[in-house]
Amino acid sequence: MNESRNGVLSAVAAFFLWGVLPIFWKHLHFLPPASIIAHRTLWSLLLLLPVLAFQRQLWTMLRGISTLRGAGWHLLSGVLLGSNWLLYVWATLNNHILEGALGYYLNPFLNMLFGALFFGERQNRLQMLAVAVAASGVACQFPAVKGVPWIALVLAVTFALYAVVRKKAPLGALAGLGAETALLAPIALGWLIWRGTQGVELFGPSGWTAALVICTGIATATPLLCFGHATRTISLTSLGILQFIGPTLQFLIGWGMYGEPLNTLRLISFGLIWTAVAIYAVDALKRGTKKGPPQTDSPLENQKVAAD
């Protein structure tokens, strides 16, 4: 019982941290989004390497990317992950937190569709109803934003495609994340070196800003480690429901803290999304009562390692 309680607390901590990350990214406004992602990649790798060594997965990671197939799959997943990170940070810094939240609300429903498309997974009636209601919510965003809600759609699509690629890639969640960051590290380092040759301050104007930049690695690794513990101790049903804590906090921060506009159509849109989430939760609870304990290296774990 204590272990289960610890697992729930770990999951809540992970999704809470992912939910409040927009506040952290806002404090890095002195850097362009590409530089933030480059720092995030490099500092995350520095933190992941000792974790991989401690978990005895460092050699597994290196062996996994030593082949052309392994390197190719994990480079592709890394590019999708980096693209998702880059767009989300850009959206946060440019006052589109609400659209970012919408994207992560939509992600589970796109996972269902991609599961059916790429893996032949069959969806039940409640799941299809949830997808239909979520699609109606997206449709309401078109007149609400006076155009295509491309930020939300690209975030949801890249994250869902990332989950597809990670299911096909050879390495597990932790070693796979290490492989992705390792393969992206030369690009990130090259970008920062190039920016440095342009006379740009890479760590901001002060020691405080430099500390914030270094903490990008902590901001990435800490919720991932909490999530990793949760996946081993609580059911995937609980994880699937708790994951909506993140975009809900993002929504509240964008609207309440930074005053992003929430007109009637956008409110209706989110209302439909929340209805879809409720249907998803009911279905997950019904299925959870019929299943045994979770696997330790699941598709859901692979999906969430990007988590903003």
C-alpha positions as CSV (number, residue, x, y, z in Angstrom):
1,M,0.0,0.0,0.0
2,N,2.8,2.4,0.9
3,E,4.5,1.7,-2.4
4,S,1.3,2.4,-4.3
5,R,0.8,5.7,-2.5
6,N,4.4,6.6,-3.3
7,G,3.8,5.8,-6.9
8,V,0.7,8.0,-7.0
9,L,2.6,10.9,-5.4
10,S,5.4,10.4,-7.9
11,A,3.0,10.6,-10.8
12,V,1.3,13.7,-9.4
13,A,4.7,15.3,-8.9
14,A,5.7,14.5,-12.4
15,F,2.6,15.9,-14.0
16,F,2.5,18.9,-11.7
17,L,6.1,19.8,-12.7
18,W,5.3,19.4,-16.4
19,G,2.2,21.5,-15.9
20,V,4.0,24.5,-14.3
21,L,7.0,24.4,-16.7
22,P,5.6,27.4,-18.7
23,I,6.5,29.6,-15.8
24,F,10.1,28.4,-15.9
25,W,10.3,28.8,-19.7
26,K,9.0,32.4,-19.3
27,H,12.0,33.2,-17.1
28,L,14.3,32.2,-20.0
29,H,12.9,34.9,-22.2
30,F,16.4,36.3,-22.7
31,L,17.3,33.3,-24.9
32,P,15.7,32.3,-28.3
33,P,13.8,29.1,-28.2
34,A,16.4,27.2,-30.2
35,S,19.1,28.0,-27.7
36,I,16.8,27.0,-24.8
37,I,16.3,23.6,-26.4
38,A,20.0,23.2,-27.2
39,H,20.8,23.9,-23.5
40,R,18.0,21.6,-22.4
41,T,19.4,18.8,-24.6
42,L,23.0,19.1,-23.3
43,W,22.2,19.6,-19.6
44,S,19.7,16.8,-19.7
45,L,22.3,14.5,-21.2
46,L,24.7,15.4,-18.5
47,L,22.1,14.4,-15.9
48,L,21.0,11.3,-17.7
49,L,24.4,9.8,-18.1
50,P,25.0,9.0,-14.3
51,V,21.4,7.8,-14.0
52,L,22.0,5.5,-16.9
53,A,25.2,4.3,-15.3
54,F,23.5,3.7,-12.0
55,Q,20.6,1.8,-13.7
56,R,23.2,-0.2,-15.6
57,Q,21.7,0.9,-18.9
58,L,24.6,3.0,-20.3
59,W,26.1,0.2,-22.2
60,T,22.6,-0.8,-23.4
61,M,22.1,2.7,-24.8
62,L,25.5,2.7,-26.5
63,R,25.0,-0.7,-28.0
64,G,21.5,0.3,-29.2
65,I,22.8,3.2,-31.3
66,S,25.8,1.4,-32.6
67,T,23.8,-0.1,-35.4
68,L,22.4,1.9,-38.4
69,R,18.9,0.7,-37.5
70,G,19.1,1.7,-33.9
71,A,20.7,5.0,-34.6
72,G,18.2,5.8,-37.3
73,W,15.1,5.1,-35.2
74,H,16.4,7.0,-32.2
75,L,17.6,9.9,-34.3
76,L,14.1,10.1,-35.8
77,S,12.4,10.0,-32.4
78,G,14.9,12.6,-31.1
79,V,14.0,14.9,-34.0
80,L,10.3,14.5,-33.2
81,L,11.0,15.1,-29.5
82,G,13.2,18.1,-30.1
83,S,10.6,19.6,-32.5
84,N,7.9,19.2,-29.9
85,W,10.1,20.8,-27.3
86,L,11.0,23.7,-29.6
87,L,7.5,24.5,-30.6
88,Y,6.2,24.3,-27.1
89,V,8.9,26.7,-25.7
90,W,8.3,29.0,-28.7
91,A,4.5,29.0,-28.0
92,T,5.1,29.7,-24.3
93,L,7.4,32.6,-24.9
94,N,4.9,34.0,-27.5
95,N,1.8,33.9,-25.3
96,H,0.2,30.7,-26.8
97,I,0.2,28.6,-23.6
98,L,-3.6,27.9,-24.1
99,E,-2.9,26.4,-27.5
100,G,-0.1,24.4,-26.1
101,A,-2.4,23.0,-23.4
102,L,-4.9,22.1,-26.1
103,G,-2.3,20.2,-27.9
104,Y,-1.4,18.0,-24.9
105,Y,-5.1,17.5,-24.1
106,L,-5.5,16.1,-27.7
107,N,-2.5,13.8,-27.5
108,P,-4.2,10.7,-25.9
109,F,-6.9,10.9,-28.6
110,L,-4.4,11.0,-31.4
111,N,-2.6,8.1,-29.8
112,M,-5.8,6.1,-30.1
113,L,-6.1,7.0,-33.8
114,F,-2.4,6.3,-34.6
115,G,-2.7,3.1,-32.7
116,A,-5.5,2.0,-35.0
117,L,-3.6,3.3,-38.1
118,F,-0.1,1.9,-37.4
119,F,-0.7,-1.0,-35.1
120,G,-4.1,-2.3,-35.9
121,E,-5.4,-1.5,-32.4
122,R,-9.2,-1.7,-32.0
123,Q,-11.1,1.1,-30.2
124,N,-14.3,0.6,-28.3
125,R,-17.3,2.8,-28.5
126,L,-16.4,5.0,-25.6
127,Q,-13.0,5.6,-27.0
128,M,-14.4,6.5,-30.4
129,L,-16.9,8.8,-28.8
130,A,-14.1,10.5,-26.9
131,V,-12.2,11.0,-30.1
132,A,-15.3,12.5,-31.8
133,V,-16.0,14.9,-29.0
134,A,-12.3,15.9,-28.9
135,A,-12.4,16.5,-32.7
136,S,-15.5,18.7,-32.2
137,G,-13.5,20.7,-29.6
138,V,-10.7,21.3,-32.1
139,A,-13.3,22.4,-34.7
140,C,-14.4,25.1,-32.4
141,Q,-10.9,26.4,-32.2
142,F,-10.9,27.4,-35.9
143,P,-13.2,30.4,-35.5
144,A,-11.9,31.0,-32.0
145,V,-8.4,31.7,-33.1
146,K,-9.6,33.0,-36.5
147,G,-7.6,30.4,-38.4
148,V,-6.1,26.9,-38.0
149,P,-5.0,26.1,-34.4
150,W,-1.7,24.9,-35.8
151,I,0.3,25.1,-32.6
152,A,-2.0,22.6,-30.8
153,L,-2.2,20.4,-33.9
154,V,1.5,20.2,-34.5
155,L,2.2,19.6,-30.8
156,A,-0.3,16.8,-30.7
157,V,0.8,15.2,-34.0
158,T,4.6,15.4,-33.2
159,F,4.1,13.9,-29.8
160,A,1.8,11.1,-31.1
161,L,4.2,10.3,-33.9
162,Y,7.0,10.3,-31.3
163,A,5.1,7.6,-29.5
164,V,4.7,5.6,-32.7
165,V,8.4,5.8,-33.4
166,R,9.4,4.9,-29.8
167,K,7.2,1.8,-30.0
168,K,9.2,0.7,-33.1
169,A,12.6,1.8,-31.8
170,P,14.7,-0.9,-30.1
171,L,15.6,0.7,-26.7
172,G,13.4,1.1,-23.7
173,A,12.2,4.4,-22.1
174,L,15.3,5.5,-20.1
175,A,18.0,4.2,-22.5
176,G,15.9,5.5,-25.4
177,L,15.7,9.0,-24.0
178,G,19.5,8.9,-23.4
179,A,20.0,7.8,-27.0
180,E,17.8,10.6,-28.3
181,T,19.6,13.3,-26.3
182,A,23.0,11.8,-27.2
183,L,22.2,11.9,-30.9
184,L,20.8,15.4,-30.7
185,A,23.7,16.7,-28.5
186,P,26.1,17.4,-31.5
187,I,23.5,19.5,-33.2
188,A,22.7,21.3,-29.9
189,L,26.4,21.9,-29.2
190,G,27.0,23.1,-32.8
191,W,24.1,25.6,-32.5
192,L,25.5,27.0,-29.3
193,I,29.0,27.3,-30.7
194,W,27.7,29.1,-33.7
195,R,25.7,31.5,-31.6
196,G,28.8,32.1,-29.5
197,T,30.8,33.0,-32.6
198,Q,28.1,35.6,-33.3
199,G,28.9,37.4,-30.0
200,V,25.6,36.2,-28.4
201,E,25.6,35.7,-24.6
202,L,24.9,32.0,-24.2
203,F,24.0,32.1,-20.5
204,G,22.3,35.4,-20.2
205,P,23.6,38.6,-18.6
206,S,24.2,37.4,-15.0
207,G,25.0,34.5,-12.7
208,W,21.3,34.1,-12.0
209,T,20.4,33.7,-15.6
210,A,23.3,31.2,-16.0
211,A,21.8,29.2,-13.1
212,L,18.4,29.2,-14.8
213,V,20.0,27.9,-18.0
214,I,21.8,25.1,-16.2
215,C,18.5,24.2,-14.5
216,T,17.0,23.3,-17.9
217,G,18.5,19.9,-17.4
218,I,17.0,19.5,-13.9
219,A,13.6,20.7,-15.2
220,T,13.7,17.9,-17.8
221,A,15.2,15.1,-15.7
222,T,13.3,15.5,-12.4
223,P,9.7,14.9,-13.7
224,L,11.0,12.1,-15.9
225,L,12.5,10.3,-12.9
226,C,9.3,10.8,-10.9
227,F,7.3,9.4,-13.8
228,G,9.7,6.5,-14.2
229,H,9.1,5.5,-10.5
230,A,5.3,5.9,-11.0
231,T,5.2,3.6,-14.0
232,R,6.7,0.8,-11.9
233,T,4.3,1.1,-8.9
234,I,0.8,2.2,-10.1
235,S,-1.5,1.1,-12.9
236,L,-1.4,2.5,-16.4
237,T,-5.1,3.4,-15.9
238,S,-4.2,5.8,-13.1
239,L,-1.3,7.2,-15.1
240,G,-3.6,7.8,-18.1
241,I,-6.0,9.8,-16.0
242,L,-3.4,11.7,-14.0
243,Q,-1.6,12.8,-17.2
244,F,-4.4,15.5,-17.7
245,I,-3.0,17.3,-14.6
246,G,-0.3,18.8,-16.9
247,P,-2.4,20.5,-19.6
248,T,-5.0,21.6,-17.0
249,L,-2.3,23.5,-15.0
250,Q,-0.9,24.9,-18.3
251,F,-4.4,26.1,-19.2
252,L,-4.8,27.8,-15.8
253,I,-1.4,29.4,-16.0
254,G,-2.0,30.7,-19.5
255,W,-5.4,32.1,-18.7
256,G,-5.1,33.1,-15.0
257,M,-1.4,34.1,-14.7
258,Y,-0.5,35.5,-18.1
259,G,-4.0,36.7,-19.2
260,E,-4.2,34.9,-22.5
261,P,-7.7,35.5,-24.0
262,L,-10.4,33.0,-23.4
263,N,-13.4,34.0,-25.6
264,T,-16.7,32.1,-25.7
265,L,-15.8,29.8,-28.6
266,R,-12.5,28.9,-27.0
267,L,-14.3,28.2,-23.7
268,I,-16.7,25.9,-25.6
269,S,-13.8,24.2,-27.3
270,F,-12.1,23.4,-24.0
271,G,-15.5,22.4,-22.5
272,L,-15.8,19.7,-25.3
273,I,-12.2,18.7,-24.7
274,W,-12.8,18.3,-21.0
275,T,-15.9,16.2,-21.8
276,A,-13.8,14.0,-24.0
277,V,-11.3,13.7,-21.1
278,A,-14.1,12.6,-18.8
279,I,-15.2,9.9,-21.3
280,Y,-11.6,8.8,-21.6
281,A,-11.3,8.6,-17.8
282,V,-14.5,6.5,-17.5
283,D,-13.4,4.1,-20.2
284,A,-9.9,3.8,-18.6
285,L,-11.4,3.1,-15.2
286,K,-13.7,0.4,-16.7
287,R,-10.8,-1.2,-18.5
288,G,-8.5,-0.9,-15.5
289,T,-10.7,-3.1,-13.4
290,K,-10.3,-5.9,-15.9
291,K,-6.5,-5.8,-16.3
292,G,-3.6,-7.0,-14.2
293,P,-0.5,-5.1,-13.1
294,P,1.2,-2.8,-15.6
295,Q,4.3,-3.5,-17.6
296,T,7.5,-1.7,-16.5
297,D,8.4,-0.4,-20.0
298,S,5.0,0.5,-21.5
299,P,3.9,2.5,-24.6
300,L,2.6,5.2,-22.2
301,E,6.0,5.5,-20.5
302,N,7.6,5.9,-24.0
303,Q,5.0,8.5,-24.9
304,K,5.4,10.8,-21.9
305,V,9.2,11.0,-21.8
306,A,8.9,14.3,-23.8
307,A,6.6,16.0,-21.4
308,D,7.4,19.6,-21.9
